[in-house]
Amino acid sequence: MDARIERCMRLELLKEEEVADVCLQLKEILLNEPNVCSIRAPVTVVGDIHGQFHDLLDLFRVGGFCPSTNYLFLGDFVDRGSHSVETISLLACLSVRYPRRIKLIRGNHESRQITQVYGFYSECVRKYGDAAVWKHFTDLFDFLPLAAVIDESIFCVHGGLSPSVWTIEQISLIDRFQEIPSDGAAADLLWSDPDPNREGFNPSTRGAGYTFGADVVQQFLQENGLIHVLRAHQLCMEGYQVMFDNLLSTVWSAPNYCYRCGNLASILEVDEALDFHFNVFSSAPTRRSDSKNKLRQDFFL
């Protein structure tokens, strides 16, 4: 596995049979993970990556390489960027090699339907000649946990909250080993967004999930004895956003998203005292050539 990690770091493609083996090993690990993982601080939390492989390497330079740093990735590893295959290959290899040091949870783009629209499927076919690698990875995505809790205090999820599940115990009962449904609790957790202007749950313009207000966050935290909701899923021009009197934070880890948005990115370092430090970074010049090959996508999911 170390040799595979080194090759991934050099942007070399793994062979299809190697991808199959890595996915099989990781599925065996994830099979024993609950829907909501328990994480111990200190840990560095990472938002959307979206196939921006060179930015992922910069992220490790900023935050420290695994296993010297513990990582929790909040999903959306693929789509949009030019190197989704290399990105998920590296993260999967690291997760097999250091299962106690790096955790991946599912984002809304870890889906067969979405990846056929936003780049990952076509990238796999282009780089491997068929869809076998895409199938290996999308089968793996069905095994990813839906959420995590840091030190029984910080609820971590890709998208947001759901009117269908108000407790961690209810989330633990969801059947996650399947394609993301079009609606219901699992879809809500991966698709929903906070809304600073409206209370309660309201329909989302994304066409999946809901928007939710400060009152919903307060009730969820109180119901579960938690202090904060930490999520990704939304582009933040400054790399992160803190809302609802510090009850909810969004972390975004893809700088210059889609190689054109000009945004900063961040990773969130949570120490043993559960203090937050957003480590902000920008897109490096070595990445600019990727913009020449970007796929034109006009909908931010």
C-alpha positions in Angstrom: 0.0 0.0 0.0 2.9 2.4 0.7 4.1 1.9 -2.9 0.6 2.7 -4.2 0.4 5.8 -2.1 3.8 7.0 -3.5 2.6 6.4 -7.0 -0.7 8.3 -6.3 1.3 11.2 -4.9 3.2 11.4 -8.3 -0.2 11.6 -10.1 0.2 8.1 -11.5 -2.9 6.1 -12.2 -3.3 2.8 -10.4 -4.1 -0.2 -12.5 -7.8 -1.2 -12.6 -7.1 -4.4 -10.7 -5.3 -2.3 -8.0 -8.3 0.0 -7.7 -10.5 -3.0 -7.3 -8.2 -4.4 -4.5 -8.0 -1.0 -2.7 -11.8 -0.6 -2.8 -12.3 -4.2 -1.5 -9.9 -3.6 1.4 -11.6 -0.3 2.3 -15.1 -1.7 2.1 -14.1 -4.4 4.6 -13.0 -1.6 7.0 -16.1 0.5 6.4 -18.4 -2.4 6.8 -17.6 -2.3 10.5 -18.1 1.5 10.8 -21.4 2.9 12.1 -23.4 5.5 10.2 -22.0 8.1 12.6 -18.3 7.7 13.3 -16.8 8.6 16.7 -13.7 10.8 16.2 -11.2 12.0 18.8 -9.6 15.4 18.8 -7.2 16.7 17.7 -8.4 16.3 14.2 -8.2 18.4 11.0 -11.5 18.6 9.2 -11.6 19.0 5.4 -14.5 20.2 3.2 -15.1 19.6 -0.5 -12.1 18.7 -2.7 -13.8 18.0 -6.0 -11.0 16.4 -7.9 -8.5 19.3 -7.4 -5.6 16.9 -6.8 -2.8 19.5 -6.6 -4.8 21.5 -4.1 -5.2 18.3 -2.0 -1.4 18.0 -2.0 -1.1 21.6 -0.9 -3.7 20.9 1.8 -1.5 18.2 3.2 1.5 20.5 3.1 -0.5 23.1 5.1 -2.1 20.7 7.6 0.5 18.0 7.8 0.8 14.7 6.0 -1.0 11.6 7.2 -0.3 9.8 9.6 1.3 12.7 11.5 -2.1 14.6 11.3 -5.5 13.0 11.9 -8.0 13.9 9.2 -11.8 13.8 8.7 -12.9 14.5 5.2 -16.6 15.6 4.8 -17.2 14.2 1.3 -17.3 15.5 -2.3 -14.0 14.1 -3.3 -14.9 13.8 -7.0 -16.5 15.7 -9.9 -15.7 19.2 -11.3 -11.9 19.0 -11.0 -9.5 17.5 -13.5 -8.1 14.7 -11.3 -11.0 13.1 -9.5 -9.6 9.6 -10.2 -6.2 10.5 -8.7 -7.9 12.3 -5.7 -10.1 9.4 -4.6 -7.4 6.9 -5.3 -5.0 8.6 -2.9 -7.6 9.1 -0.3 -8.8 5.5 -0.5 -5.2 4.2 -0.2 -4.5 6.4 2.8 -7.7 5.2 4.4 -6.6 1.6 4.0 -3.1 2.3 5.2 -4.0 4.5 8.2 -7.6 3.6 9.2 -7.2 5.2 12.6 -5.8 8.4 11.2 -8.1 9.3 8.3 -11.8 9.0 8.0 -14.0 9.7 4.9 -17.7 10.4 5.1 -20.1 10.6 2.2 -21.0 13.8 0.2 -23.8 14.3 -2.3 -21.3 13.7 -5.1 -20.4 10.2 -3.9 -23.3 9.0 -6.1 -23.7 7.1 -9.3 -26.3 9.6 -10.6 -24.4 12.8 -9.8 -21.0 11.5 -11.0 -22.5 10.6 -14.4 -23.3 14.3 -14.9 -20.5 16.2 -13.3 -17.3 14.6 -14.6 -16.2 11.6 -12.6 -17.8 9.0 -14.9 -16.4 10.5 -18.1 -13.0 11.0 -16.5 -12.8 7.3 -15.6 -13.8 6.3 -19.1 -11.3 8.7 -20.6 -8.4 7.6 -18.5 -9.1 3.8 -18.3 -11.1 3.1 -21.5 -14.2 1.8 -19.8 -16.3 2.3 -16.7 -14.9 -0.4 -14.5 -12.9 1.9 -12.2 -16.0 4.2 -11.9 -18.0 1.2 -10.8 -15.4 0.1 -8.2 -15.4 3.6 -6.6 -19.2 4.2 -6.8 -19.8 0.8 -5.2 -17.3 1.9 -2.5 -19.2 5.1 -1.9 -22.2 3.1 -0.7 -20.1 2.0 2.3 -19.1 5.5 3.5 -20.5 6.7 6.8 -23.1 9.5 6.7 -21.7 11.6 9.6 -19.2 11.8 12.5 -19.1 13.2 16.0 -15.9 14.7 17.4 -15.5 14.0 21.2 -19.2 13.6 21.7 -19.6 17.4 21.1 -19.3 18.4 17.4 -21.6 16.9 14.8 -20.0 16.6 11.3 -21.9 16.0 8.1 -21.5 16.9 4.5 -24.7 18.9 4.0 -27.0 19.6 7.0 -29.9 18.5 9.0 -33.2 16.7 8.3 -36.8 17.0 9.5 -36.8 13.1 9.5 -34.0 12.5 12.0 -33.5 14.6 15.2 -31.1 12.3 17.1 -27.8 10.5 16.5 -29.6 7.3 17.3 -32.1 7.8 14.5 -29.3 8.5 12.0 -27.6 5.3 13.1 -30.7 3.4 12.0 -30.6 4.6 8.4 -29.7 1.9 5.8 -26.7 3.6 4.2 -25.4 0.8 2.0 -27.1 1.9 -1.2 -27.2 4.7 -3.8 -28.2 8.0 -2.2 -32.0 8.2 -2.4 -33.7 11.2 -4.0 -35.4 12.1 -0.8 -35.5 11.1 2.9 -33.1 11.4 5.8 -29.9 10.3 4.0 -30.5 12.6 1.1 -31.2 15.5 3.6 -28.0 15.0 5.5 -26.0 15.2 2.3 -27.9 17.9 0.5 -29.3 20.4 3.0 -28.0 23.9 3.7 -28.4 26.5 6.6 -30.4 29.6 5.9 -29.6 32.7 8.0 -32.8 34.4 7.0 -35.5 31.8 7.6 -36.4 29.6 10.6 -37.5 25.9 10.4 -37.2 23.6 7.4 -38.0 25.0 3.9 -37.7 23.6 0.4 -34.2 23.9 -1.2 -33.5 25.4 -4.6 -31.1 22.5 -5.1 -34.0 20.2 -5.7 -33.0 17.9 -2.9 -32.7 18.3 0.9 -33.9 21.4 2.7 -32.7 24.7 4.0 -32.9 25.0 7.8 -32.7 27.9 10.3 -30.9 28.7 13.6 -33.9 27.3 15.5 -33.4 23.9 13.9 -29.7 23.8 14.8 -30.4 24.9 18.4 -33.0 22.1 18.8 -30.7 19.4 17.2 -27.8 20.4 19.4 -29.9 20.4 22.5 -31.6 17.1 21.7 -28.2 15.4 21.3 -26.1 17.2 24.0 -23.8 18.7 21.3 -22.2 22.1 20.9 -21.7 22.7 17.2 -22.6 21.5 13.7 -19.7 21.4 11.2 -20.4 20.8 7.5 -19.1 21.5 4.0 -21.2 21.5 0.8 -21.3 25.3 0.1 -18.7 27.4 -1.6 -17.3 30.0 0.8 -15.3 32.8 -0.8 -13.2 33.2 2.3 -12.8 29.5 2.7 -15.1 29.1 5.6 -18.2 30.6 7.2 -19.5 30.7 10.9 -23.2 31.1 11.5 -25.9 31.2 14.1 -23.9 32.7 16.9 -21.1 30.1 16.5 -23.4 27.1 16.5 -22.6 26.1 12.9 -19.6 26.3 10.6 -19.0 25.6 6.9 -15.5 24.5 5.8 -14.6 24.6 2.1 -11.3 23.1 0.9 -11.3 23.6 -2.9 -9.5 26.9 -3.7 -10.3 28.7 -6.9 -13.2 26.2 -7.3 -13.6 24.9 -10.8 -10.4 26.7 -11.6 -12.4 30.0 -12.0 -14.2 31.1 -8.8 -11.2 32.9 -7.2 -12.2 31.7 -3.7 -9.9 30.9 -0.8 -10.1 27.5 0.9 -9.6 26.3 4.4 -9.1 23.3 6.7 -10.4 23.3 10.2 -8.0 22.3 13.0 -9.9 21.1 16.1 -7.6 20.8 19.1 -8.0 18.7 22.3 -9.9 21.6 24.0 -12.3 21.7 21.0 -11.0 25.1 20.0 -11.3 25.9 16.3 -8.6 27.2 14.0 -9.4 27.7 10.3 -6.2 27.4 8.3 -6.8 29.3 5.1 -4.9 28.7 1.9 -5.1 29.7 -1.8 -4.7 28.0 -5.1 -1.0 27.7 -6.1 0.3 28.8 -9.6 1.2 25.1 -10.4 -2.5 24.5 -10.8 -3.3 27.1 -13.3 -2.7 24.9 -16.3 -5.6 22.7 -15.2 -8.0 25.6 -16.0 -7.2 25.1 -19.7 -8.8 21.6 -19.4 -11.7 22.4 -17.1 -15.1 21.1 -18.0 -17.7 23.9 -18.3 -20.3 23.3 -15.6 -22.7 26.0 -14.6 -24.5 24.5 -11.6 -22.8 24.5 -8.2 -24.0 21.4 -6.3 
